């Protein structure tokens, strides 16, 4: 009598088909590449109430960023490098300075950040942004 060999299904699968796994990996990669940047803009941000205490003007130095994008310090229009050098000399003479930065509402945020970097380059660590109080409706 001849023996009949029966093959089970487990012995016939000798390697895994990688094509569906690679397709799934690329699909997930594409989904995450599209959704992650959208999640940044999907966050609901409500700014804090503007009920801060009054500022002590005698202890602080004002720097203004006017509507034309010019930096005004002590009633002088300065460039960023001039501002940094003036603040360095002021810091050497006073020791500790607190800066209040006022910027026109129509100026781009990038210009405010560049001005803050110039102030930080002078070695000043206390920088505050000045805003107007909200009008009650």
HELIX and SHEET records of a PDB file:
HELIX    1   1 UNK A    9  UNK A   12  1                                   4    
HELIX    2   2 UNK A   19  UNK A   41  1                                  23    
HELIX    3   3 UNK A   57  UNK A   59  5                                   3    
HELIX    4   4 UNK A   80  UNK A   94  1                                  15    
HELIX    5   5 UNK A  109  UNK A  121  1                                  13    
SHEET    1   A 5 UNK A  76  UNK A  78  0                                        
SHEET    2   A 5 UNK A  71  UNK A  73 -1                                        
SHEET    3   A 5 UNK A  60  UNK A  65 -1                                        
SHEET    4   A 5 UNK A  98  UNK A 103  1                                        
SHEET    5   A 5 UNK A 126  UNK A 130  1                                        
END                                                                             
